[in-house]
Amino acid sequence: MSEMYFARRSMTYGRNGAEQILDRGQILTLSGLINDEKLVRLGYVALVSKGVAIVECGKCGAKFATDEGLSSHGRERHRNLKLTPKEEDERTDKRHKLEDAIAPLDLTKTKASLGESTSNVVTTQKRTAKKRSNRAAV
């Protein structure tokens, strides 16, 4: 069986068109996508410890590593609230602040902070400059 991870922060995971919206504490299995290693290294996801009692949502079947994650999921996903766009933004900002406090990302493990070169990365600026030089040459 594949290793199980849990989302330390709310996030979207998966290929374009088949994304899965994950809540904090929700269980997932990494699919071997290009950025999976980064998700683990930077702390977006963490390995589920052996012996953890996995709890399941009674409405949608989503699995969680903690009761707190399940409770938060129920409040966010299965509550019939009519929110204005402003209230929705405020609620999202509040959730992000909470997640930053509870599960901060480990930005000391970015490639730049580890001293790895990013010179081979093609940025939008490099692409734009190349297109301009190609147009000028024609």
C-alpha positions as CSV (number, residue, x, y, z in Angstrom):
1,M,0.0,0.0,0.0
2,S,1.2,3.5,-0.8
3,E,2.3,5.9,2.0
4,M,-0.5,8.1,3.3
5,Y,0.0,11.8,3.8
6,F,-2.2,14.5,5.2
7,A,-2.6,18.1,4.1
8,R,-1.1,20.4,6.7
9,R,-3.0,23.3,5.0
10,S,-6.0,23.7,2.8
11,M,-4.9,23.1,-0.8
12,T,-5.8,21.8,-4.2
13,Y,-4.0,18.6,-5.4
14,G,-4.0,16.7,-8.6
15,R,-3.7,17.1,-12.4
16,N,-5.5,19.9,-14.3
17,G,-9.1,19.0,-14.7
18,A,-9.0,16.3,-11.9
19,E,-8.0,18.5,-9.0
20,Q,-9.1,17.5,-5.5
21,I,-9.8,20.3,-2.9
22,L,-8.3,19.2,0.4
23,D,-8.9,20.6,3.8
24,R,-6.4,20.8,6.6
25,G,-5.8,17.3,8.1
26,Q,-7.4,15.5,5.1
27,I,-5.7,12.2,4.0
28,L,-4.2,11.9,0.5
29,T,-1.9,9.6,-1.4
30,L,0.6,11.3,-3.6
31,S,0.2,10.5,-7.2
32,G,3.8,10.9,-8.4
33,L,3.2,14.4,-9.8
34,I,6.1,16.7,-10.6
35,N,5.7,18.9,-7.5
36,D,5.1,16.1,-4.9
37,E,8.6,16.3,-3.5
38,K,8.2,20.0,-3.0
39,L,4.9,19.6,-1.1
40,V,6.6,17.3,1.4
41,R,9.9,19.4,1.6
42,L,8.1,22.7,2.2
43,G,5.5,21.3,4.6
44,Y,2.3,21.4,2.6
45,V,1.8,17.7,3.4
46,A,3.2,15.4,6.0
47,L,3.4,11.6,6.4
48,V,0.6,10.1,8.5
49,S,2.2,8.4,11.5
50,K,1.6,4.7,12.0
51,G,-1.1,3.9,14.5
52,V,-3.1,7.2,13.9
53,A,-6.8,6.6,14.1
54,I,-8.2,7.8,10.8
55,V,-11.6,9.4,11.0
56,E,-14.1,9.7,8.1
57,C,-16.7,12.3,7.3
58,G,-20.2,10.9,7.5
59,K,-21.5,13.1,4.7
60,C,-18.9,12.8,1.9
61,G,-16.5,10.1,3.1
62,A,-13.4,12.2,3.2
63,K,-10.8,10.8,5.6
64,F,-8.8,12.8,8.1
65,A,-5.8,12.3,10.4
66,T,-7.3,14.3,13.3
67,D,-10.7,14.9,14.8
68,E,-10.0,18.6,14.6
69,G,-9.5,18.4,10.9
70,L,-12.8,16.5,10.5
71,S,-14.6,19.1,12.6
72,S,-13.1,22.0,10.6
73,H,-14.1,20.2,7.3
74,G,-17.7,19.8,8.5
75,R,-17.9,23.5,9.4
76,E,-16.4,24.6,6.1
77,R,-18.0,22.2,3.6
78,H,-21.3,20.9,5.0
79,R,-22.8,24.0,6.5
80,N,-25.6,25.7,4.7
81,L,-24.5,29.3,5.0
82,K,-25.3,32.1,2.5
83,L,-22.2,34.3,2.6
84,T,-21.7,37.5,0.7
85,P,-18.4,37.7,-1.3
86,K,-17.0,40.0,1.4
87,E,-17.9,37.5,4.2
88,E,-16.4,34.7,2.1
89,D,-13.1,36.6,1.6
90,E,-13.0,37.4,5.4
91,R,-13.6,33.8,6.2
92,T,-10.8,32.7,3.8
93,D,-8.4,35.2,5.2
94,K,-9.1,34.0,8.7
95,R,-8.5,30.4,7.7
96,H,-5.2,31.3,6.0
97,K,-4.0,33.2,9.1
98,L,-4.9,30.2,11.3
99,E,-3.1,27.8,9.0
100,D,0.0,30.1,8.9
101,A,0.0,29.9,12.7
102,I,-0.7,26.2,13.0
103,A,1.2,24.8,10.0
104,P,3.8,27.3,8.8
105,L,5.6,26.4,5.6
106,D,9.3,25.5,5.9
107,L,10.8,28.1,3.5
108,T,14.3,27.3,4.7
109,K,14.1,24.3,2.4
110,T,13.4,26.1,-0.9
111,K,16.0,25.4,-3.6
112,A,17.2,29.0,-3.3
113,S,17.8,28.8,0.4
114,L,19.5,25.4,0.0
115,G,21.9,27.0,-2.4
116,E,20.7,25.1,-5.5
117,S,20.9,26.9,-8.7
118,T,17.8,28.0,-10.5
119,S,19.6,29.4,-13.5
120,N,18.2,26.6,-15.7
121,V,14.7,27.6,-14.8
122,V,13.0,29.4,-17.7
123,T,11.1,32.3,-16.2
124,T,8.3,34.3,-17.9
125,Q,10.8,37.2,-18.3
126,K,13.3,35.0,-20.1
127,R,10.6,33.7,-22.4
128,T,9.4,37.2,-23.2
129,A,12.9,38.4,-23.8
130,K,13.6,35.5,-26.1
131,K,10.4,36.1,-28.1
132,R,11.3,39.8,-28.5
133,S,14.8,38.9,-29.8
134,N,13.3,36.4,-32.2
135,R,10.9,39.0,-33.5
136,A,13.7,41.5,-33.9
137,A,15.8,39.0,-35.8
138,V,13.0,38.4,-38.4
